[in-house]
């Protein structure tokens, strides 16, 4: 079952639960040296936990801009599949597209969209519609 972002009646599919957990695990492991949510509380403590209020969408957007920029400094080999079990690897292993050059373009949704772009769209839509963002399944 696909996990995605729901903003009012709009649905932004992401992928399975392991893939979603990997995205957030990769952020925390590589960019939050003081632990989960220490630098990016709106992404890690609100959105990841299932809901981000539309009032906080602009702050989450700012955090995501920082994450994307800093991910450019990390090779795809720095992906973390599961922060609780660092021995776990993505099911595709190291077999990735040559178009993936760093972590900023590593995460592609089940619909073939860049995950960062989909998050930015959802944050924008949440602010326009004044609707919270729900992370979950349909």
HUTA-V219360 format. One record per backbone hydrogen bond with DSSP energy under -1.0 kcal/mol. CO is the residue of the C=O (numbers start at 1). NH is the residue of the N-H. E is the energy in kcal/mol with one decimal. If there is no record, write none. Layout:
BEGIN
co=CO nh=NH e=E
co=CO nh=NH e=E
END
This chain:
BEGIN
co=3 nh=14 e=-2.8
co=3 nh=15 e=-1.7
co=4 nh=136 e=-2.4
co=5 nh=12 e=-2.9
co=6 nh=134 e=-2.5
co=7 nh=10 e=-2.7
co=10 nh=7 e=-2.1
co=12 nh=5 e=-2.4
co=14 nh=110 e=-2.1
co=15 nh=3 e=-3.8
co=16 nh=20 e=-2.0
co=17 nh=21 e=-2.6
co=18 nh=22 e=-2.1
co=19 nh=23 e=-2.0
co=20 nh=24 e=-1.9
co=21 nh=25 e=-2.8
co=22 nh=26 e=-2.8
co=23 nh=27 e=-1.7
co=24 nh=28 e=-2.5
co=25 nh=29 e=-2.9
co=26 nh=30 e=-1.9
co=27 nh=31 e=-2.6
co=28 nh=32 e=-1.8
co=32 nh=35 e=-1.9
co=35 nh=38 e=-2.3
co=40 nh=44 e=-2.8
co=41 nh=45 e=-2.0
co=42 nh=47 e=-2.5
co=43 nh=48 e=-2.3
co=46 nh=51 e=-1.6
co=47 nh=50 e=-2.1
co=50 nh=135 e=-2.0
co=52 nh=133 e=-3.0
co=53 nh=56 e=-1.3
co=56 nh=60 e=-2.4
co=57 nh=61 e=-2.3
co=58 nh=62 e=-2.0
co=59 nh=63 e=-2.2
co=60 nh=64 e=-2.6
co=61 nh=65 e=-2.1
co=62 nh=66 e=-1.7
co=63 nh=67 e=-2.5
co=64 nh=68 e=-2.8
co=65 nh=69 e=-2.2
co=66 nh=70 e=-2.8
co=67 nh=71 e=-2.6
co=70 nh=73 e=-1.7
co=71 nh=74 e=-1.8
co=71 nh=103 e=-1.1
co=74 nh=103 e=-2.1
co=75 nh=78 e=-2.3
co=76 nh=79 e=-1.7
co=82 nh=85 e=-1.4
co=85 nh=88 e=-2.0
co=90 nh=93 e=-2.1
co=92 nh=95 e=-2.2
co=94 nh=96 e=-1.6
co=97 nh=100 e=-1.6
co=102 nh=105 e=-1.3
co=107 nh=115 e=-2.5
co=109 nh=112 e=-2.1
co=113 nh=109 e=-3.5
co=114 nh=118 e=-2.0
co=115 nh=119 e=-2.4
co=116 nh=120 e=-2.7
co=117 nh=121 e=-2.3
co=118 nh=122 e=-2.3
co=119 nh=123 e=-2.7
co=120 nh=124 e=-2.3
co=121 nh=125 e=-2.8
co=122 nh=126 e=-2.5
co=123 nh=127 e=-1.7
co=124 nh=128 e=-2.4
co=125 nh=129 e=-2.9
co=126 nh=130 e=-1.0
co=126 nh=131 e=-1.6
co=133 nh=52 e=-2.4
co=134 nh=6 e=-2.7
co=136 nh=4 e=-3.1
END
